[in-house]
Amino acid sequence: MPEFRIPKGTVEGPPIIAEGRAVLRLDGFKPSLSKNKDSVNYNPQFKVVAPEENKDQRVFFNMNSGFRPGIVDLCHAFGEELVLATDKSGDYVIPGNFEGPDDDMTRWVYSGPLLGETCQVDLSIEPKRDNAGKVIEPQQDQNSIKRFYCTIPGCTEKHSLDLIGKR
């Protein structure tokens, strides 16, 4: 009798990447409204370039439009500054463009200087949490980006050394 096999990685998930320095590639963003519908979760799509044994594994980073340190640090890790919005509002935007229907940001596609580029980060191993911040039981660990390394020469921005912080 034939067996219907399910690959081990599908059931168990990808292996946890060791804490420390890693190189990630940005493959795009998957924006969505926050739970309260008062901000945007950009959901950058990262894949590991190094360490080699984790190549192409996904790493998540919760980048909300209200979390300035995460946005600035991410852009600076790619050597890019935030730019002024074209609508003269005085707001800043991520360099590049998001295109798609005005009424459905989940279908927006990013094009710009960050796409396909790599950055250096420090990864941490953290317990997986639900949307309310409670640890998921049974406890599951996941990688989190603790720090982005700025590549802007002479940068005077005070970058975060711990984007995860104490919970």
C-alpha positions in Angstrom: 0.0 0.0 0.0 1.5 3.4 -1.0 2.2 5.9 1.8 1.3 9.6 1.6 4.6 11.2 2.8 4.9 14.6 4.3 8.4 16.1 4.3 9.9 16.4 7.7 10.6 20.2 7.2 7.0 20.8 6.4 5.9 19.4 9.8 8.8 20.6 12.0 9.5 23.9 10.2 12.9 25.1 9.2 15.9 24.8 11.6 16.6 27.6 13.9 19.6 29.7 12.8 22.3 30.1 15.4 22.4 33.4 17.2 24.9 35.9 15.8 25.7 37.7 12.5 24.0 36.8 9.3 23.6 38.2 5.8 20.1 38.6 4.5 18.6 39.5 1.1 15.4 41.5 0.8 13.0 39.9 -1.7 10.2 42.4 -1.2 7.5 43.5 1.2 4.0 42.1 1.9 2.2 45.1 3.5 -1.0 44.7 5.5 -3.0 46.8 7.9 -2.2 46.4 11.5 -4.7 44.6 13.7 -6.1 47.9 14.9 -6.1 49.2 11.3 -4.3 52.4 12.4 -0.8 51.6 10.9 0.9 49.4 8.3 2.9 46.3 8.8 5.4 46.2 6.0 6.4 42.6 6.5 9.8 42.6 4.7 10.6 39.3 3.1 14.1 38.3 4.0 16.1 35.2 2.9 19.4 34.1 4.4 22.5 34.4 2.2 24.9 33.5 5.0 25.5 31.3 6.9 25.6 29.0 3.9 23.9 26.1 5.8 20.8 28.2 6.1 20.8 29.6 2.6 17.4 30.7 1.4 15.7 30.2 4.7 13.2 32.9 5.5 13.7 35.3 8.4 10.8 37.5 9.6 10.9 41.1 10.9 7.9 42.9 12.3 8.3 46.3 10.7 5.3 48.5 11.6 5.0 52.1 10.2 4.9 53.4 13.8 8.2 51.7 14.7 10.7 54.4 13.6 13.9 52.6 14.8 13.1 49.5 12.7 12.4 51.4 9.5 15.4 53.7 9.8 17.8 50.8 10.8 16.5 48.6 7.9 17.0 51.3 5.3 20.5 52.3 6.6 21.5 48.6 6.6 21.1 48.8 2.8 22.9 52.1 2.6 19.7 54.1 1.9 18.2 57.1 3.7 14.4 57.6 4.2 13.2 60.1 1.6 10.6 62.9 1.9 7.1 62.0 0.6 6.2 63.6 -2.8 2.9 65.0 -1.4 4.7 67.7 0.6 3.2 66.4 3.8 6.6 66.4 5.5 6.4 62.6 6.0 9.2 60.2 5.1 8.9 57.1 3.0 11.0 54.0 2.3 13.0 54.7 -0.9 11.4 53.1 -3.9 7.8 52.6 -4.9 4.8 50.5 -3.9 2.4 49.9 -6.7 -1.0 48.3 -6.6 -4.7 49.0 -6.0 -5.4 51.8 -3.6 -8.0 49.7 -1.8 -5.9 46.6 -1.2 -2.3 47.1 0.1 -1.9 43.3 0.4 -1.5 43.3 -3.4 1.1 46.1 -3.5 4.4 45.2 -5.1 7.7 47.0 -4.1 10.3 48.2 -6.6 13.3 50.1 -5.5 16.9 50.2 -4.4 16.4 47.8 -1.5 15.0 44.9 -3.6 17.5 42.1 -4.0 20.1 43.8 -1.9 21.8 42.3 1.1 22.4 43.5 4.6 24.1 42.3 7.8 22.1 41.6 10.9 22.4 40.1 14.3 19.9 37.2 14.8 18.5 36.2 18.1 16.4 33.1 19.1 13.1 34.2 20.7 10.0 32.3 21.8 7.2 32.5 19.2 4.4 34.8 20.3 0.8 35.4 19.2 -0.5 38.8 18.1 -1.1 39.8 21.7 2.5 39.1 22.6 1.9 36.0 24.6 4.3 33.1 24.2 2.7 30.3 22.1 2.3 27.0 24.0 3.8 24.5 23.5 6.7 26.9 23.3 8.2 27.3 19.8 11.4 29.2 19.1 12.0 31.4 16.1 14.7 33.7 14.8 14.3 37.5 15.2 16.4 40.3 13.9 18.0 41.9 16.9 20.1 44.5 15.1 20.8 45.9 11.6 24.3 47.1 10.7 24.4 50.5 9.1 26.4 50.9 5.9 26.0 54.7 5.4 29.5 56.3 5.7 29.7 58.8 8.4 26.2 58.2 9.6 25.2 60.1 12.8 21.9 58.3 13.5 21.7 56.5 16.9 20.9 53.0 15.7 19.3 50.4 18.0 21.5 47.7 19.4 18.4 45.6 20.4 15.3 45.9 18.2 13.7 43.1 20.2 14.0 44.7 23.6 12.7 43.4 26.9 9.1 42.1 26.7 
